[in-house]
Amino acid sequence: MLQDASAVFERGHIYAVMGESGAGKSTIFNLLLKLWHTSQGEILIDDLSIDDWNTDTLRKSICCVAQEDFILNMSIRDNIVLDDASISDEEVNQAAQLACMQDFAIDEQINNTIGESGCTISGGQRQRIALARMFLSKASVILMDEPTAALDRKKTLCIMENIRKECSDKLVIIISHSDDVASYCDETYFLKHGKLQKSEKE
């Protein structure tokens, strides 16, 4: 439960939200997506109460990357584009490179079927497919929950560098326990006992 929590998130910035498990980090995402409603206080988006926003319009403007995102029993490419025929091969390949997928999704490998829930690939590879979807997204807000938890430090740093370059015009909020992730963020919020404390970069 959030108590006396106050934060300002602005487009063009990347924010980390850190804290112990169960501290309420995911609550922030549930509130922003209107999956939950506030019992006290308010959430303002462009000075308009979130309650006054059309739910479908709001959710279409947000891209979510879960720690364990859904993977379907089809090719890597199809898992990235998700039936969007307007996405070109060039765009898919660029998104795959930004998500550091070169070790398993180059050339014809990207057409490999990966089984139910991605059973033929690793957890880190599944995470990078979800990140490739994010790099293709036109959404203005990106919410990510431990998006690099299954990745090694080298790939984490590479992906965070790419997020900084490619998402500079978006609002990005990342739930993470990783200091490497936080080091690429403009501001970090620490959540403890339902309260948010901001630690700005020097």
Secondary structure, 3 states (H helix, E strand, C coil): CCCCCCCCCCCCCEEEEEECCCCCHHHHHHHHCCCCCCCCCCCEECCEEHHHCCHHHHHHCEEEECCCCCCCCCEHHHHHHCCCCCCCHHHHHHHHHHCCCCCCCCHHHHHCECCHHHCCCCHHHHHHHHHHHHHHCCCCEEEEECCCCCCCHHHHHHHHHHHHHHCCCCEEEEECCCHHHHHCCCEEEEEECCEEEEEECC
